[in-house]
Amino acid sequence: MKAGFGIVPAWLAAGVAFAAAGAGFFLHPYFCAAVLAAFVIMCAAGAVYGQSRFFLPVICKGPKTSSSVALTFDDGPHPETTPALLELLGRWNASATFFVTGQKAEKHPEIIQQILAAGHCIGNHTYSHDVFVMLKPAGKLDAEIAKTQNILARFNIRPTAFRPPAGVVNPKLKTILEKYKMSCILYSCRGPDMGNRKINGLAARIGRKVQSGDILLLHDGHPGTARFDPRQWLAEMEKILIILSKQGLVIRSVSGLTGLPVMHQSSRLKKAGHHKTNERTLP
């Protein structure tokens, strides 16, 4: 499965919309306004629902015939959650992909080392996890991605997978990801857990939805609320593993599920945008 960067629906929709608006203007100005308004609504929906692939190709699941799923964790790492999760995944011999923020990776380098030492992969989730970053200038988004790439290069890795905060995309993201030779990885199954603010019954909600080929969205970040109980959260994570096992679903890496590389490892990495040498693709 490949995430190519060819013509995307947004370009075609823009051409049709402006052509129709131009022609319609001579019929009635209101028709022109209605066509352009519909196009704006399509753009807004395409940004919020990135799985529509309106602005760029994305990977959100693997083959339904795979009898497998992939686990992904966003917003970490965090010392109260990630090490305990790694221990749990190790006991279950389960692979996962961690979409980390550059800010937290910089703050907790020892946990990044633990994730890699355990054989898991790491993706780019921007530096600051600004949920409004897609509304800001392209330079800001580029800087968020590049800064995180440079921080992760200290661990001799170069993520080739990017997940935007809150799953929101925009027309600028495609060009930026092409620049860094990255793919956009979203998801097809979530609780939702509201960034670990809604833990009660999370495993049961996942169990009712999950299907073969799904990429699961979970979080290992701490929501920063007093009500969050890391022990309760970890228990829900184990329940999810039990449910997947009972449903006969094998847990594979995102790369193993989709065939798309998530991360390269190298003995020598330079800053984002520069040449890399001696790279090794990790599953």
Secondary structure in CASP SS format (residue, H / E / C, confidence):
PFRMAT SS
TARGET T0000
AUTHOR 0000-0000-0000
METHOD secondary structure of the structure
MODEL  1
M C 1.00
K C 1.00
A C 1.00
G C 1.00
F C 1.00
G C 1.00
I C 1.00
V C 1.00
P H 1.00
A H 1.00
W H 1.00
L H 1.00
A H 1.00
A H 1.00
G H 1.00
V H 1.00
A H 1.00
F H 1.00
A H 1.00
A H 1.00
A H 1.00
G H 1.00
A H 1.00
G H 1.00
F H 1.00
F C 1.00
L C 1.00
H C 1.00
P H 1.00
Y H 1.00
F H 1.00
C H 1.00
A H 1.00
A H 1.00
V H 1.00
L H 1.00
A H 1.00
A H 1.00
F H 1.00
V H 1.00
I H 1.00
M H 1.00
C H 1.00
A H 1.00
A H 1.00
G H 1.00
A H 1.00
V H 1.00
Y C 1.00
G H 1.00
Q H 1.00
S H 1.00
R C 1.00
F C 1.00
F C 1.00
L C 1.00
P C 1.00
V E 1.00
I E 1.00
C C 1.00
K E 1.00
G C 1.00
P C 1.00
K H 1.00
T H 1.00
S H 1.00
S C 1.00
S E 1.00
V E 1.00
A E 1.00
L E 1.00
T E 1.00
F E 1.00
D E 1.00
D C 1.00
G C 1.00
P C 1.00
H C 1.00
P C 1.00
E C 1.00
T C 1.00
T H 1.00
P H 1.00
A H 1.00
L H 1.00
L H 1.00
E H 1.00
L H 1.00
L H 1.00
G H 1.00
R H 1.00
W H 1.00
N C 1.00
A C 1.00
S C 1.00
A C 1.00
T E 1.00
F E 1.00
F E 1.00
V E 1.00
T C 1.00
G H 1.00
Q H 1.00
K H 1.00
A H 1.00
E H 1.00
K H 1.00
H C 1.00
P H 1.00
E H 1.00
I H 1.00
I H 1.00
Q H 1.00
Q H 1.00
I H 1.00
L H 1.00
A H 1.00
A C 1.00
G C 1.00
H C 1.00
C E 1.00
I E 1.00
G E 1.00
N E 1.00
H C 1.00
T C 1.00
Y C 1.00
S C 1.00
H C 1.00
D C 1.00
V C 1.00
F C 1.00
V H 1.00
M H 1.00
L H 1.00
K C 1.00
P C 1.00
A H 1.00
G H 1.00
K H 1.00
L H 1.00
D H 1.00
A H 1.00
E H 1.00
I H 1.00
A H 1.00
K H 1.00
T H 1.00
Q H 1.00
N H 1.00
I H 1.00
L H 1.00
A H 1.00
R C 1.00
F C 1.00
N C 1.00
I E 1.00
R E 1.00
P E 1.00
T C 1.00
A E 1.00
F E 1.00
R C 1.00
P C 1.00
P H 1.00
A H 1.00
G H 1.00
V C 1.00
V C 1.00
N C 1.00
P C 1.00
K C 1.00
L H 1.00
K H 1.00
T H 1.00
I H 1.00
L H 1.00
E H 1.00
K H 1.00
Y C 1.00
K C 1.00
M C 1.00
S E 1.00
C E 1.00
I E 1.00
L C 1.00
Y C 1.00
S C 1.00
C E 1.00
R E 1.00
G C 1.00
P C 1.00
D C 1.00
M C 1.00
G C 1.00
N C 1.00
R C 1.00
K C 1.00
I C 1.00
N C 1.00
G C 1.00
L H 1.00
A H 1.00
A H 1.00
R H 1.00
I H 1.00
G H 1.00
R H 1.00
K H 1.00
V C 1.00
Q C 1.00
S C 1.00
G C 1.00
D E 1.00
I E 1.00
L E 1.00
L E 1.00
L E 1.00
H E 1.00
D C 1.00
G C 1.00
H C 1.00
P C 1.00
G C 1.00
T C 1.00
A C 1.00
R C 1.00
F C 1.00
D C 1.00
P H 1.00
R H 1.00
Q H 1.00
W H 1.00
L H 1.00
A H 1.00
E H 1.00
M H 1.00
E H 1.00
K H 1.00
I H 1.00
L H 1.00
I H 1.00
I H 1.00
L H 1.00
S H 1.00
K H 1.00
Q C 1.00
G C 1.00
L C 1.00
V E 1.00
I E 1.00
R E 1.00
S C 1.00
V H 1.00
S H 1.00
G H 1.00
L H 1.00
T H 1.00
G C 1.00
L C 1.00
P C 1.00
V C 1.00
M E 1.00
H E 1.00
Q E 1.00
S E 1.00
S E 1.00
R E 1.00
L C 1.00
K C 1.00
K C 1.00
A C 1.00
G C 1.00
H C 1.00
H C 1.00
K C 1.00
T E 1.00
N E 1.00
E E 1.00
R E 1.00
T E 1.00
L E 1.00
P C 1.00
END
